[in-house]
Amino acid sequence: MKKSGLLVLVVLVLLLSSNALQAQCSICTKTASQLGEGPAKALNSAIIYLAFAPLAIIGFIGFRWWKKEQTIIASEAQSNPHS
């Protein structure tokens, strides 16, 4: 399980560090195009950076919920083997 978590983390870091990743809404895109290439890349990186924390929290909560459901299902299967 730890290996798959590490693999997911590595893939996520690689995806977030991609230069082709665009996380701008239409208003931010228009503003960034007026700023020039350097500030536009910085703005895009900042948007991705700020979006990572809420997405990580949601992922963590979802993972904990999934693990708890798996333990509940396993305990129900052990207590009722004839079903």
Chimera marker file (.cmm) of the C-alpha trace (Angstrom):
<marker_set name="trace">
<marker id="1" x="0.000" y="0.000" z="0.000" r="1" g="1" b="0" radius="0.5"/>
<marker id="2" x="2.846" y="2.391" z="0.776" r="1" g="1" b="0" radius="0.5"/>
<marker id="3" x="4.387" y="1.804" z="-2.647" r="1" g="1" b="0" radius="0.5"/>
<marker id="4" x="1.169" y="2.753" z="-4.434" r="1" g="1" b="0" radius="0.5"/>
<marker id="5" x="0.842" y="5.902" z="-2.301" r="1" g="1" b="0" radius="0.5"/>
<marker id="6" x="4.384" y="6.885" z="-3.165" r="1" g="1" b="0" radius="0.5"/>
<marker id="7" x="3.721" y="6.207" z="-6.836" r="1" g="1" b="0" radius="0.5"/>
<marker id="8" x="0.616" y="8.414" z="-6.755" r="1" g="1" b="0" radius="0.5"/>
<marker id="9" x="2.613" y="11.178" z="-5.068" r="1" g="1" b="0" radius="0.5"/>
<marker id="10" x="5.386" y="11.008" z="-7.665" r="1" g="1" b="0" radius="0.5"/>
<marker id="11" x="2.897" y="11.094" z="-10.542" r="1" g="1" b="0" radius="0.5"/>
<marker id="12" x="1.088" y="14.042" z="-8.966" r="1" g="1" b="0" radius="0.5"/>
<marker id="13" x="4.331" y="16.000" z="-8.550" r="1" g="1" b="0" radius="0.5"/>
<marker id="14" x="5.300" y="15.293" z="-12.152" r="1" g="1" b="0" radius="0.5"/>
<marker id="15" x="1.915" y="16.438" z="-13.400" r="1" g="1" b="0" radius="0.5"/>
<marker id="16" x="1.965" y="19.621" z="-11.337" r="1" g="1" b="0" radius="0.5"/>
<marker id="17" x="5.453" y="20.525" z="-12.485" r="1" g="1" b="0" radius="0.5"/>
<marker id="18" x="4.549" y="20.213" z="-16.152" r="1" g="1" b="0" radius="0.5"/>
<marker id="19" x="5.035" y="23.379" z="-18.196" r="1" g="1" b="0" radius="0.5"/>
<marker id="20" x="2.011" y="22.564" z="-20.332" r="1" g="1" b="0" radius="0.5"/>
<marker id="21" x="-0.350" y="22.566" z="-17.346" r="1" g="1" b="0" radius="0.5"/>
<marker id="22" x="-2.793" y="25.462" z="-17.553" r="1" g="1" b="0" radius="0.5"/>
<marker id="23" x="-4.895" y="26.374" z="-14.531" r="1" g="1" b="0" radius="0.5"/>
<marker id="24" x="-6.137" y="29.809" z="-15.470" r="1" g="1" b="0" radius="0.5"/>
<marker id="25" x="-9.698" y="30.974" z="-15.812" r="1" g="1" b="0" radius="0.5"/>
<marker id="26" x="-10.565" y="33.285" z="-18.685" r="1" g="1" b="0" radius="0.5"/>
<marker id="27" x="-10.075" y="36.429" z="-16.605" r="1" g="1" b="0" radius="0.5"/>
<marker id="28" x="-6.650" y="35.296" z="-15.372" r="1" g="1" b="0" radius="0.5"/>
<marker id="29" x="-5.644" y="34.317" z="-18.907" r="1" g="1" b="0" radius="0.5"/>
<marker id="30" x="-6.521" y="37.768" z="-20.226" r="1" g="1" b="0" radius="0.5"/>
<marker id="31" x="-4.645" y="39.454" z="-17.372" r="1" g="1" b="0" radius="0.5"/>
<marker id="32" x="-1.634" y="37.185" z="-17.836" r="1" g="1" b="0" radius="0.5"/>
<marker id="33" x="-1.485" y="37.881" z="-21.568" r="1" g="1" b="0" radius="0.5"/>
<marker id="34" x="-1.198" y="41.585" z="-20.798" r="1" g="1" b="0" radius="0.5"/>
<marker id="35" x="1.613" y="40.988" z="-18.282" r="1" g="1" b="0" radius="0.5"/>
<marker id="36" x="3.988" y="39.152" z="-20.581" r="1" g="1" b="0" radius="0.5"/>
<marker id="37" x="5.400" y="35.624" z="-20.627" r="1" g="1" b="0" radius="0.5"/>
<marker id="38" x="7.404" y="35.583" z="-17.362" r="1" g="1" b="0" radius="0.5"/>
<marker id="39" x="4.685" y="36.965" z="-15.078" r="1" g="1" b="0" radius="0.5"/>
<marker id="40" x="2.089" y="34.818" z="-16.851" r="1" g="1" b="0" radius="0.5"/>
<marker id="41" x="4.028" y="31.658" z="-15.983" r="1" g="1" b="0" radius="0.5"/>
<marker id="42" x="4.397" y="32.866" z="-12.401" r="1" g="1" b="0" radius="0.5"/>
<marker id="43" x="0.657" y="33.559" z="-12.183" r="1" g="1" b="0" radius="0.5"/>
<marker id="44" x="-0.125" y="30.102" z="-13.548" r="1" g="1" b="0" radius="0.5"/>
<marker id="45" x="2.249" y="28.473" z="-11.047" r="1" g="1" b="0" radius="0.5"/>
<marker id="46" x="0.689" y="30.453" z="-8.195" r="1" g="1" b="0" radius="0.5"/>
<marker id="47" x="-2.806" y="29.323" z="-9.197" r="1" g="1" b="0" radius="0.5"/>
<marker id="48" x="-1.685" y="25.692" z="-9.239" r="1" g="1" b="0" radius="0.5"/>
<marker id="49" x="0.117" y="26.137" z="-5.905" r="1" g="1" b="0" radius="0.5"/>
<marker id="50" x="-2.970" y="27.641" z="-4.252" r="1" g="1" b="0" radius="0.5"/>
<marker id="51" x="-5.250" y="24.939" z="-5.683" r="1" g="1" b="0" radius="0.5"/>
<marker id="52" x="-3.055" y="22.110" z="-4.387" r="1" g="1" b="0" radius="0.5"/>
<marker id="53" x="-3.852" y="22.537" z="-0.660" r="1" g="1" b="0" radius="0.5"/>
<marker id="54" x="-7.665" y="22.210" z="-0.920" r="1" g="1" b="0" radius="0.5"/>
<marker id="55" x="-7.334" y="19.325" z="-3.367" r="1" g="1" b="0" radius="0.5"/>
<marker id="56" x="-4.874" y="17.564" z="-1.050" r="1" g="1" b="0" radius="0.5"/>
<marker id="57" x="-7.257" y="18.006" z="1.893" r="1" g="1" b="0" radius="0.5"/>
<marker id="58" x="-10.179" y="16.631" z="-0.104" r="1" g="1" b="0" radius="0.5"/>
<marker id="59" x="-8.025" y="13.713" z="-1.250" r="1" g="1" b="0" radius="0.5"/>
<marker id="60" x="-6.925" y="12.969" z="2.301" r="1" g="1" b="0" radius="0.5"/>
<marker id="61" x="-10.507" y="13.016" z="3.593" r="1" g="1" b="0" radius="0.5"/>
<marker id="62" x="-11.621" y="10.787" z="0.719" r="1" g="1" b="0" radius="0.5"/>
<marker id="63" x="-8.779" y="8.358" z="1.353" r="1" g="1" b="0" radius="0.5"/>
<marker id="64" x="-9.591" y="8.150" z="5.088" r="1" g="1" b="0" radius="0.5"/>
<marker id="65" x="-13.268" y="7.581" z="4.288" r="1" g="1" b="0" radius="0.5"/>
<marker id="66" x="-12.377" y="4.830" z="1.821" r="1" g="1" b="0" radius="0.5"/>
<marker id="67" x="-10.059" y="3.103" z="4.319" r="1" g="1" b="0" radius="0.5"/>
<marker id="68" x="-12.749" y="3.243" z="7.031" r="1" g="1" b="0" radius="0.5"/>
<marker id="69" x="-15.329" y="1.775" z="4.639" r="1" g="1" b="0" radius="0.5"/>
<marker id="70" x="-12.919" y="-1.043" z="3.764" r="1" g="1" b="0" radius="0.5"/>
<marker id="71" x="-12.460" y="-1.922" z="7.445" r="1" g="1" b="0" radius="0.5"/>
<marker id="72" x="-16.243" y="-1.841" z="8.013" r="1" g="1" b="0" radius="0.5"/>
<marker id="73" x="-16.832" y="-4.119" z="5.020" r="1" g="1" b="0" radius="0.5"/>
<marker id="74" x="-14.094" y="-6.505" z="6.191" r="1" g="1" b="0" radius="0.5"/>
<marker id="75" x="-15.488" y="-6.647" z="9.739" r="1" g="1" b="0" radius="0.5"/>
<marker id="76" x="-19.017" y="-7.291" z="8.424" r="1" g="1" b="0" radius="0.5"/>
<marker id="77" x="-17.698" y="-10.088" z="6.223" r="1" g="1" b="0" radius="0.5"/>
<marker id="78" x="-15.946" y="-11.703" z="9.201" r="1" g="1" b="0" radius="0.5"/>
<marker id="79" x="-18.950" y="-11.434" z="11.503" r="1" g="1" b="0" radius="0.5"/>
<marker id="80" x="-21.377" y="-12.809" z="8.899" r="1" g="1" b="0" radius="0.5"/>
<marker id="81" x="-19.526" y="-15.464" z="6.835" r="1" g="1" b="0" radius="0.5"/>
<marker id="82" x="-22.715" y="-17.126" z="5.442" r="1" g="1" b="0" radius="0.5"/>
<marker id="83" x="-23.880" y="-14.114" z="3.419" r="1" g="1" b="0" radius="0.5"/>
<link id1="1" id2="2" r="1" g="1" b="0" radius="0.2"/>
<link id1="2" id2="3" r="1" g="1" b="0" radius="0.2"/>
<link id1="3" id2="4" r="1" g="1" b="0" radius="0.2"/>
<link id1="4" id2="5" r="1" g="1" b="0" radius="0.2"/>
<link id1="5" id2="6" r="1" g="1" b="0" radius="0.2"/>
<link id1="6" id2="7" r="1" g="1" b="0" radius="0.2"/>
<link id1="7" id2="8" r="1" g="1" b="0" radius="0.2"/>
<link id1="8" id2="9" r="1" g="1" b="0" radius="0.2"/>
<link id1="9" id2="10" r="1" g="1" b="0" radius="0.2"/>
<link id1="10" id2="11" r="1" g="1" b="0" radius="0.2"/>
<link id1="11" id2="12" r="1" g="1" b="0" radius="0.2"/>
<link id1="12" id2="13" r="1" g="1" b="0" radius="0.2"/>
<link id1="13" id2="14" r="1" g="1" b="0" radius="0.2"/>
<link id1="14" id2="15" r="1" g="1" b="0" radius="0.2"/>
<link id1="15" id2="16" r="1" g="1" b="0" radius="0.2"/>
<link id1="16" id2="17" r="1" g="1" b="0" radius="0.2"/>
<link id1="17" id2="18" r="1" g="1" b="0" radius="0.2"/>
<link id1="18" id2="19" r="1" g="1" b="0" radius="0.2"/>
<link id1="19" id2="20" r="1" g="1" b="0" radius="0.2"/>
<link id1="20" id2="21" r="1" g="1" b="0" radius="0.2"/>
<link id1="21" id2="22" r="1" g="1" b="0" radius="0.2"/>
<link id1="22" id2="23" r="1" g="1" b="0" radius="0.2"/>
<link id1="23" id2="24" r="1" g="1" b="0" radius="0.2"/>
<link id1="24" id2="25" r="1" g="1" b="0" radius="0.2"/>
<link id1="25" id2="26" r="1" g="1" b="0" radius="0.2"/>
<link id1="26" id2="27" r="1" g="1" b="0" radius="0.2"/>
<link id1="27" id2="28" r="1" g="1" b="0" radius="0.2"/>
<link id1="28" id2="29" r="1" g="1" b="0" radius="0.2"/>
<link id1="29" id2="30" r="1" g="1" b="0" radius="0.2"/>
<link id1="30" id2="31" r="1" g="1" b="0" radius="0.2"/>
<link id1="31" id2="32" r="1" g="1" b="0" radius="0.2"/>
<link id1="32" id2="33" r="1" g="1" b="0" radius="0.2"/>
<link id1="33" id2="34" r="1" g="1" b="0" radius="0.2"/>
<link id1="34" id2="35" r="1" g="1" b="0" radius="0.2"/>
<link id1="35" id2="36" r="1" g="1" b="0" radius="0.2"/>
<link id1="36" id2="37" r="1" g="1" b="0" radius="0.2"/>
<link id1="37" id2="38" r="1" g="1" b="0" radius="0.2"/>
<link id1="38" id2="39" r="1" g="1" b="0" radius="0.2"/>
<link id1="39" id2="40" r="1" g="1" b="0" radius="0.2"/>
<link id1="40" id2="41" r="1" g="1" b="0" radius="0.2"/>
<link id1="41" id2="42" r="1" g="1" b="0" radius="0.2"/>
<link id1="42" id2="43" r="1" g="1" b="0" radius="0.2"/>
<link id1="43" id2="44" r="1" g="1" b="0" radius="0.2"/>
<link id1="44" id2="45" r="1" g="1" b="0" radius="0.2"/>
<link id1="45" id2="46" r="1" g="1" b="0" radius="0.2"/>
<link id1="46" id2="47" r="1" g="1" b="0" radius="0.2"/>
<link id1="47" id2="48" r="1" g="1" b="0" radius="0.2"/>
<link id1="48" id2="49" r="1" g="1" b="0" radius="0.2"/>
<link id1="49" id2="50" r="1" g="1" b="0" radius="0.2"/>
<link id1="50" id2="51" r="1" g="1" b="0" radius="0.2"/>
<link id1="51" id2="52" r="1" g="1" b="0" radius="0.2"/>
<link id1="52" id2="53" r="1" g="1" b="0" radius="0.2"/>
<link id1="53" id2="54" r="1" g="1" b="0" radius="0.2"/>
<link id1="54" id2="55" r="1" g="1" b="0" radius="0.2"/>
<link id1="55" id2="56" r="1" g="1" b="0" radius="0.2"/>
<link id1="56" id2="57" r="1" g="1" b="0" radius="0.2"/>
<link id1="57" id2="58" r="1" g="1" b="0" radius="0.2"/>
<link id1="58" id2="59" r="1" g="1" b="0" radius="0.2"/>
<link id1="59" id2="60" r="1" g="1" b="0" radius="0.2"/>
<link id1="60" id2="61" r="1" g="1" b="0" radius="0.2"/>
<link id1="61" id2="62" r="1" g="1" b="0" radius="0.2"/>
<link id1="62" id2="63" r="1" g="1" b="0" radius="0.2"/>
<link id1="63" id2="64" r="1" g="1" b="0" radius="0.2"/>
<link id1="64" id2="65" r="1" g="1" b="0" radius="0.2"/>
<link id1="65" id2="66" r="1" g="1" b="0" radius="0.2"/>
<link id1="66" id2="67" r="1" g="1" b="0" radius="0.2"/>
<link id1="67" id2="68" r="1" g="1" b="0" radius="0.2"/>
<link id1="68" id2="69" r="1" g="1" b="0" radius="0.2"/>
<link id1="69" id2="70" r="1" g="1" b="0" radius="0.2"/>
<link id1="70" id2="71" r="1" g="1" b="0" radius="0.2"/>
<link id1="71" id2="72" r="1" g="1" b="0" radius="0.2"/>
<link id1="72" id2="73" r="1" g="1" b="0" radius="0.2"/>
<link id1="73" id2="74" r="1" g="1" b="0" radius="0.2"/>
<link id1="74" id2="75" r="1" g="1" b="0" radius="0.2"/>
<link id1="75" id2="76" r="1" g="1" b="0" radius="0.2"/>
<link id1="76" id2="77" r="1" g="1" b="0" radius="0.2"/>
<link id1="77" id2="78" r="1" g="1" b="0" radius="0.2"/>
<link id1="78" id2="79" r="1" g="1" b="0" radius="0.2"/>
<link id1="79" id2="80" r="1" g="1" b="0" radius="0.2"/>
<link id1="80" id2="81" r="1" g="1" b="0" radius="0.2"/>
<link id1="81" id2="82" r="1" g="1" b="0" radius="0.2"/>
<link id1="82" id2="83" r="1" g="1" b="0" radius="0.2"/>
</marker_set>
